[in-house]
Amino acid sequence: MKRILAVLFLLVEFLGVPTISAQVSTSSINGLVTDVSGAVVANAKVQAKNEDTGVVFEGATTSAGTYSFASLTPGRYSITVTLAGFQTYTSVHNVLTVGTPLVVDVSL
């Protein structure tokens, strides 16, 4: 009888209680784009390129000068910001790790 109870206990323990695991496998790159005077730069084109895969993500700065790329896979990224009237900015070898947002602020 004790053996049957032990087996039933193990079955309930391993099969009867579902485990919930929410593992994060991505992260994000965020930043603020300003000019040399410190004013925010809206509508600048921003690209995040995964240097390992070559995949390019495109976006633009908001009216507050911010940009964000969510749900990116870990790896090395190049960030390029362009806007007419400003010199193009590129930052390379930015390492993105799982669950840790990367901040790349830019001054044009």
C-alpha positions in Angstrom: 0.0 0.0 0.0 2.8 2.4 0.9 4.4 1.7 -2.5 1.2 2.5 -4.4 0.8 5.7 -2.5 4.4 6.6 -3.2 3.9 6.0 -6.9 0.6 8.0 -6.9 2.4 10.8 -5.1 5.1 10.9 -7.8 2.6 10.8 -10.6 0.7 13.7 -9.1 3.9 15.6 -8.4 5.3 15.3 -12.0 2.2 15.1 -14.1 -0.6 16.6 -12.1 0.8 20.0 -11.4 1.6 22.0 -14.5 4.6 24.2 -14.3 4.5 27.7 -15.7 7.7 29.0 -17.1 7.9 32.2 -19.0 11.4 32.5 -20.3 12.4 35.6 -22.1 14.5 35.1 -25.2 14.6 38.6 -26.6 15.4 42.1 -25.6 15.1 45.7 -26.9 17.2 48.6 -28.1 16.1 52.1 -27.2 17.5 55.5 -27.3 17.1 59.3 -27.5 18.3 61.3 -30.5 19.4 64.9 -29.9 21.3 67.6 -31.9 24.5 69.3 -30.7 22.4 71.8 -28.7 20.6 69.1 -26.8 17.3 69.6 -28.6 15.4 66.4 -29.5 15.4 65.3 -33.1 12.0 64.0 -34.4 11.4 61.9 -37.5 15.0 60.7 -37.9 15.4 57.4 -39.7 16.9 54.7 -37.3 18.2 51.3 -38.4 19.2 48.5 -36.1 21.2 45.8 -38.0 22.0 42.5 -36.5 25.7 42.2 -37.4 25.6 38.4 -37.0 22.6 37.7 -39.3 22.5 40.9 -41.5 18.8 41.4 -40.6 17.9 45.1 -40.6 15.1 46.7 -38.6 13.9 50.2 -39.5 12.1 52.8 -37.5 12.0 56.5 -36.8 12.3 58.8 -33.8 9.1 60.1 -32.2 8.2 63.7 -31.6 10.1 63.3 -28.3 13.2 62.1 -30.1 13.0 58.6 -28.8 13.2 55.3 -30.8 12.6 51.7 -29.8 13.1 48.3 -31.3 11.4 45.5 -29.3 11.6 41.8 -29.4 15.1 41.6 -30.9 17.2 38.4 -30.7 20.4 38.6 -28.8 23.5 39.5 -30.8 25.7 42.4 -32.0 23.9 45.3 -33.5 24.8 48.4 -35.5 22.7 51.5 -35.0 22.5 54.0 -37.8 20.6 57.3 -37.6 20.1 59.6 -40.6 18.2 62.8 -41.2 18.6 65.4 -43.9 20.8 68.3 -42.8 22.7 66.1 -40.2 25.8 63.9 -40.5 24.9 60.2 -40.4 25.6 58.6 -37.1 26.6 54.9 -36.8 27.5 52.9 -33.7 28.8 49.4 -34.2 29.2 46.2 -32.1 26.5 47.0 -29.5 25.9 43.8 -27.7 22.3 42.9 -26.9 21.7 40.2 -24.2 18.5 38.4 -23.3 16.2 40.4 -21.0 18.5 43.4 -20.7 17.4 46.4 -22.8 20.3 48.2 -24.6 20.3 52.0 -24.6 22.0 53.8 -27.4 21.6 57.5 -27.2 22.7 59.5 -30.2 23.9 63.1 -30.7 23.8 64.2 -34.3 
